[in-house]
Amino acid sequence: MTSPFPGMDPYIEACALWEDFHTGLIGEIHRMIAEVVPDRYMVRMGERSYISLVGQEGKESHPFHPDVAVREPQVPPGTSPATATAVLEPEGIDLRAFIAEEFRESFVEIYESFPEQRLVTCIEILSPSNKRPRTEGWDQYQRKRQSLLLGGVSLCEFDLLRGGQRLPMLDPWPNSPYTLLVARAGRMGRCRVWPAYALRPLPVVPVPLTKPDPDIPLSLQPMV
Protein backbone atom coordinates (compact mmCIF):
# COMPACT_ATOMS: atom_id res chain seq x y z
CA MET A 1 0.00 0.00 0.00
CA THR A 2 1.33 3.42 -0.95
CA SER A 3 1.61 5.91 1.89
CA PRO A 4 -0.77 8.91 1.63
CA PHE A 5 1.95 11.17 3.07
CA PRO A 6 4.51 12.80 0.77
CA GLY A 7 7.02 12.91 3.65
CA MET A 8 7.41 10.72 6.73
CA ASP A 9 4.48 8.39 7.43
CA PRO A 10 3.40 8.93 11.08
CA TYR A 11 1.29 5.76 11.08
CA ILE A 12 4.46 3.66 11.10
CA GLU A 13 5.14 4.89 14.62
CA ALA A 14 1.49 5.02 15.71
CA CYS A 15 0.72 1.45 14.60
CA ALA A 16 3.74 -0.17 16.31
CA LEU A 17 5.49 -0.93 13.02
CA TRP A 18 8.68 0.88 13.95
CA GLU A 19 10.96 -2.11 14.52
CA ASP A 20 10.38 -3.56 11.05
CA PHE A 21 10.60 -0.11 9.47
CA HIS A 22 13.88 0.69 11.23
CA THR A 23 15.48 -2.59 10.13
CA GLY A 24 14.31 -2.20 6.55
CA LEU A 25 15.39 1.43 6.25
CA ILE A 26 18.87 0.72 7.63
CA GLY A 27 19.20 -2.10 5.10
CA GLU A 28 18.20 0.19 2.22
CA ILE A 29 20.67 2.87 3.30
CA HIS A 30 23.45 0.28 3.52
CA ARG A 31 22.66 -1.04 0.04
CA MET A 32 22.50 2.42 -1.55
CA ILE A 33 25.72 3.70 0.08
CA ALA A 34 27.64 0.50 -0.76
CA GLU A 35 26.72 0.88 -4.44
CA VAL A 36 28.08 4.39 -4.86
CA VAL A 37 31.08 4.82 -2.52
CA PRO A 38 34.55 4.82 -4.11
CA ASP A 39 36.48 1.55 -3.96
CA ARG A 40 38.66 2.65 -1.09
CA TYR A 41 35.70 2.60 1.32
CA MET A 42 33.91 -0.26 3.07
CA VAL A 43 30.28 -0.06 4.20
CA ARG A 44 29.17 -2.20 7.13
CA MET A 45 26.05 -2.71 9.18
CA GLY A 46 26.64 -2.64 12.93
CA GLU A 47 24.39 -3.52 15.83
CA ARG A 48 24.25 -2.70 19.52
CA SER A 49 22.16 -4.54 22.06
CA TYR A 50 21.11 -4.00 25.64
CA ILE A 51 18.87 -5.65 28.20
CA SER A 52 15.86 -3.92 29.69
CA LEU A 53 13.00 -4.98 31.93
CA VAL A 54 9.67 -5.50 30.22
CA GLY A 55 7.49 -2.48 30.93
CA GLN A 56 10.46 -0.21 31.67
CA GLU A 57 10.38 1.16 28.09
CA GLY A 58 6.99 2.75 28.66
CA LYS A 59 5.03 0.25 26.58
CA GLU A 60 2.52 -0.78 29.20
CA SER A 61 0.19 0.76 31.72
CA HIS A 62 -0.67 -1.13 34.88
CA PRO A 63 -3.74 -0.24 36.96
CA PHE A 64 -3.46 -0.13 40.72
CA HIS A 65 -5.43 -2.71 42.72
CA PRO A 66 -6.00 -2.25 46.49
CA ASP A 67 -4.80 -5.07 48.74
CA VAL A 68 -7.97 -5.14 50.86
CA ALA A 69 -11.60 -4.36 50.20
CA VAL A 70 -14.33 -3.13 52.54
CA ARG A 71 -17.52 -5.06 51.90
CA GLU A 72 -21.04 -4.62 53.19
CA PRO A 73 -21.41 -6.74 56.34
CA GLN A 74 -23.44 -9.92 56.06
CA VAL A 75 -26.11 -9.77 58.75
CA PRO A 76 -27.21 -13.22 59.97
CA PRO A 77 -30.95 -13.72 60.43
CA GLY A 78 -32.14 -12.38 63.75
CA THR A 79 -29.09 -10.12 64.21
CA SER A 80 -29.59 -6.40 64.62
CA PRO A 81 -27.70 -4.29 62.00
CA ALA A 82 -26.45 -2.07 64.84
CA THR A 83 -24.43 -4.95 66.29
CA ALA A 84 -22.92 -6.07 62.97
CA THR A 85 -19.27 -5.19 62.30
CA ALA A 86 -17.43 -4.48 58.99
CA VAL A 87 -15.35 -7.37 57.69
CA LEU A 88 -11.99 -6.77 55.92
CA GLU A 89 -11.37 -9.54 53.43
CA PRO A 90 -7.93 -9.88 51.78
CA GLU A 91 -7.94 -9.73 48.00
CA GLY A 92 -5.29 -10.98 45.55
CA ILE A 93 -3.08 -8.43 43.80
CA ASP A 94 -1.32 -8.38 40.44
CA LEU A 95 2.50 -8.29 40.42
CA ARG A 96 5.01 -8.18 37.57
CA ALA A 97 7.93 -10.60 37.44
CA PHE A 98 11.41 -9.47 36.40
CA ILE A 99 11.52 -10.42 32.70
CA ALA A 100 14.55 -9.26 30.75
CA GLU A 101 14.08 -8.35 27.08
CA GLU A 102 16.95 -7.79 24.65
CA PHE A 103 16.77 -4.79 22.31
CA ARG A 104 18.84 -4.60 19.12
CA GLU A 105 19.50 -1.43 17.12
CA SER A 106 21.21 -1.44 13.72
CA PHE A 107 23.26 1.34 12.13
CA VAL A 108 25.51 1.88 9.09
CA GLU A 109 29.24 2.61 9.24
CA ILE A 110 31.51 3.78 6.42
CA TYR A 111 35.20 2.87 6.76
CA GLU A 112 38.19 4.12 4.83
CA SER A 113 40.21 1.02 3.80
CA PHE A 114 43.64 2.58 3.28
CA PRO A 115 46.21 3.86 4.03
CA GLU A 116 44.73 2.32 7.22
CA GLN A 117 41.26 1.19 8.14
CA ARG A 118 39.35 3.82 10.11
CA LEU A 119 35.76 4.82 10.73
CA VAL A 120 34.75 7.84 8.64
CA THR A 121 30.97 8.21 9.02
CA CYS A 122 28.22 6.63 11.11
CA ILE A 123 24.56 6.74 10.05
CA GLU A 124 21.99 6.36 12.84
CA ILE A 125 18.19 6.23 12.78
CA LEU A 126 16.93 6.94 16.28
CA SER A 127 14.82 4.30 18.01
CA PRO A 128 12.15 5.07 20.64
CA SER A 129 14.50 3.90 23.41
CA ASN A 130 17.13 6.46 22.29
CA LYS A 131 14.63 9.21 23.14
CA ARG A 132 13.65 8.02 26.63
CA PRO A 133 15.86 9.60 29.31
CA ARG A 134 17.14 7.45 32.16
CA THR A 135 16.90 4.23 30.16
CA GLU A 136 19.69 1.96 28.97
CA GLY A 137 18.90 2.78 25.33
CA TRP A 138 19.23 6.52 26.01
CA ASP A 139 22.47 6.15 27.99
CA GLN A 140 24.17 3.87 25.46
CA TYR A 141 23.34 6.11 22.53
CA GLN A 142 24.42 9.26 24.39
CA ARG A 143 27.82 7.72 25.06
CA LYS A 144 28.24 6.69 21.45
CA ARG A 145 27.09 10.10 20.18
CA GLN A 146 29.61 11.91 22.34
CA SER A 147 32.45 9.62 21.29
CA LEU A 148 31.65 10.17 17.59
CA LEU A 149 31.39 13.96 17.90
CA LEU A 150 34.67 14.15 19.81
CA GLY A 151 36.49 11.42 17.93
CA GLY A 152 36.84 12.83 14.43
CA VAL A 153 33.96 10.82 12.91
CA SER A 154 31.07 12.30 10.93
CA LEU A 155 27.59 11.51 12.22
CA CYS A 156 24.33 11.37 10.27
CA GLU A 157 21.48 11.19 12.80
CA PHE A 158 17.90 10.88 11.55
CA ASP A 159 15.04 11.39 14.01
CA LEU A 160 11.86 10.13 12.32
CA LEU A 161 9.90 9.76 15.55
CA ARG A 162 7.35 12.19 16.96
CA GLY A 163 7.39 10.64 20.41
CA GLY A 164 10.05 10.84 23.08
CA GLN A 165 12.47 13.55 24.13
CA ARG A 166 14.88 15.05 21.65
CA LEU A 167 18.57 14.69 22.32
CA PRO A 168 20.34 17.55 24.12
CA MET A 169 21.77 20.39 22.02
CA LEU A 170 23.15 23.83 22.92
CA ASP A 171 20.73 25.47 20.47
CA PRO A 172 16.98 24.80 20.17
CA TRP A 173 15.81 22.21 17.68
CA PRO A 174 13.64 23.44 14.78
CA ASN A 175 9.89 23.39 15.34
CA SER A 176 9.22 20.35 13.18
CA PRO A 177 8.05 16.83 14.01
CA TYR A 178 11.19 15.22 12.51
CA THR A 179 14.82 16.25 12.04
CA LEU A 180 17.79 15.13 9.95
CA LEU A 181 21.19 16.01 11.41
CA VAL A 182 24.68 15.87 9.88
CA ALA A 183 27.73 16.56 12.06
CA ARG A 184 30.96 16.65 10.08
CA ALA A 185 34.22 15.46 11.57
CA GLY A 186 36.43 18.25 12.91
CA ARG A 187 33.63 20.80 13.34
CA MET A 188 33.70 20.72 17.17
CA GLY A 189 30.07 19.75 17.58
CA ARG A 190 28.65 22.15 15.01
CA CYS A 191 25.83 20.38 13.18
CA ARG A 192 23.64 21.04 10.18
CA VAL A 193 19.98 20.21 10.79
CA TRP A 194 17.12 19.94 8.31
CA PRO A 195 13.51 20.04 9.53
CA ALA A 196 11.32 17.25 8.17
CA TYR A 197 7.56 16.77 7.96
CA ALA A 198 4.83 14.32 7.01
CA LEU A 199 3.25 16.59 4.38
CA ARG A 200 6.48 17.60 2.61
CA PRO A 201 9.04 15.28 0.97
CA LEU A 202 12.02 14.53 3.17
CA PRO A 203 15.12 16.60 2.31
CA VAL A 204 18.09 15.06 0.53
CA VAL A 205 21.01 15.13 2.98
CA PRO A 206 24.76 14.80 2.37
CA VAL A 207 26.69 11.84 3.75
CA PRO A 208 30.28 13.04 4.37
CA LEU A 209 33.33 11.09 3.22
CA THR A 210 37.02 11.89 3.57
CA LYS A 211 38.37 14.78 1.51
CA PRO A 212 38.79 15.14 -1.42
CA ASP A 213 35.89 12.73 -2.04
CA PRO A 214 32.54 14.50 -2.44
CA ASP A 215 29.55 13.91 -0.20
CA ILE A 216 27.05 11.21 -1.11
CA PRO A 217 23.52 12.65 -1.53
CA LEU A 218 21.12 10.47 0.44
CA SER A 219 17.44 10.58 -0.51
CA LEU A 220 15.42 8.90 2.24
CA GLN A 221 12.02 9.55 0.68
CA PRO A 222 11.99 6.65 -1.83
CA MET A 223 13.18 4.31 0.92
CA VAL A 224 10.45 5.43 3.32
C-alpha positions, -999 to +999 in steps of 0.1 A: +000+000+000+013+034-010+016+059+019-008+089+016+020+112+031+045+128+008+070+129+036+074+107+067+045+084+074+034+089+111+013+058+111+045+037+111+051+049+146+015+050+157+007+015+146+037-002+163+055-009+130+087+009+140+110-021+145+104-036+110+106-001+095+139+007+112+155-026+101+143-022+066+154+014+062+189+007+076+192-021+051+182+002+022+207+029+033+234+003+035+227-010+000+225+024-015+257+037+001+276+005-008+267+009-044+281+044-049+311+048-025+346+048-041+365+015-040+387+027-011+357+026+013+339-003+031+303-001+042+292-022+071+261-027+092+266-026+129+244-035+158+243-027+195+222-045+221+211-040+256+189-057+282+159-039+297+130-050+319+097-055+302+075-025+309+105-002+317+104+012+281+070+028+287+050+003+266+025-008+292+002+008+317-007-011+349-037-002+370-035-001+407-054-027+427-060-023+465-048-051+487-080-051+509-116-044+502-143-031+525-175-051+519-210-046+532-214-067+563-234-099+561-261-098+588-272-132+600-309-137+604-321-124+637-291-101+642-296-064+646-277-043+620-265-021+648-244-050+663-229-061+630-193-052+623-174-045+590-154-074+577-120-068+559-114-095+534-079-099+518-079-097+480-053-110+456-031-084+438-013-084+404+025-083+404+050-082+376+079-106+374+114-095+364+115-104+327+145-093+307+141-083+271+169-078+247+168-048+223+188-046+191+195-014+171+212-014+137+233+013+121+255+019+091+292+026+092+315+038+064+352+029+068+382+041+048+402+010+038+436+026+033+462+039+040+447+023+072+413+012+081+394+038+101+358+048+107+347+078+086+310+082+090+282+066+111+246+067+100+220+064+128+182+062+128+169+069+163+148+043+180+121+051+206+145+039+234+171+065+223+146+092+231+136+080+266+159+096+293+171+075+322+169+042+302+197+020+290+189+028+253+192+065+260+225+061+280+242+039+255+233+061+225+244+093+244+278+077+251+282+067+214+271+101+202+296+119+223+324+096+213+317+102+176+314+140+179+347+141+198+365+114+179+368+128+144+340+108+129+311+123+109+276+115+122+243+114+103+215+112+128+179+109+116+150+114+140+119+101+123+099+098+156+074+122+170+074+106+204+100+108+231+125+136+241+149+150+217+186+147+223+203+175+241+218+204+220+231+238+229+207+255+205+170+248+202+158+222+177+136+234+148+099+234+153+092+203+132+081+168+140+112+152+125+148+163+120+178+151+100+212+160+114+247+159+099+277+166+121+310+167+101+342+155+116+364+182+129+336+208+133+337+207+172+301+197+176+286+222+150+258+204+132+236+210+102+200+202+108+171+199+083+135+200+095+113+173+082+076+168+080+048+143+070+032+166+044+065+176+026+090+153+010+120+145+032+151+166+023+181+151+005+210+151+030+248+148+024+267+118+038+303+130+044+333+111+032+370+119+036+384+148+015+388+151-014+359+127-020+325+145-024+296+139-002+270+112-011+235+126-015+211+105+004+174+106-005+154+089+022+120+096+007+120+067-018+132+043+009+104+054+033 
